[in-house]
Amino acid sequence: MTEDRYIAFISYRHKKLDAAVAKRLHRLLEHYRVPVRLRKNGEKRLGKVFRDEDELPISSDLNSDICTPETPKSMWVRREIEYFREHHDGSHILAVLADGTPEESFPDLLTHQYNSDDGSVREVEPLAANISGDNAAAVLRKLQNEFIRLAAAILGCPYDALWQRERRYRQQRISVVLGGTAVIAAAFAGMLVKKNADIEEQYRRSQENESY
């Protein structure tokens, strides 16, 4: 696994909700189309994202943790965070809160920074996307918008700027779809008008034939 092969590694507890969020996030990040002005070396996509159920990653540039109350119980998630911090800047670790509160769902490695020189500990607030909801469907719907926050961090650009661009893009897509629907509806209406005219003509001719 080379240093530039993956742009992110998703760490998560292999429970139903956590896995569903990780799978959807993986797809959203890999399929996200990067705005032209933010593309590096002409690349239209962010790049490949590593998500695996069995292996500890060897290398990655950015780590994204899916956090629920189950996360702090995972030995693997802890080891993955520790490994990443040993080889990369800890500020590149992003959290996705899928359930519960930050206090109960974030591993202490994300909320506390330990100084090995003097043994001191200070609290830190990790960059996080909050997608918690009443059920899995609500969580995945919120992820559809909040993953932009993670994409902005990967690209190194302000979230607001990227989100405004995404909103404009989605509005344009809706306009195109609605425009196409209007054309189809108009064509269908035209067919109905013609069909009704044909029926009326047939009825008129039948009435004329009966009169003779």
Secondary structure, DSSP 8 states (H G I E B T S, - for coil): --TTTEEEEEE---SHHHHHHHHHHHHHHHH-B--GGG-STT-SB--EEE--SS---S--S-EEEEE-TTGGG-HHHHHHHHHHHHHS-GGGEEEEE-SS-HHHHS-HHHHEEE-TTT--EEE----EEE---SSHHHHHHHHHHHHHHHHHHHHTS-HHHHHHHHHHHHHHHHHHHHHHHHHHHHHHHHHHHHHHHHHHHHHHHHHHHHH-
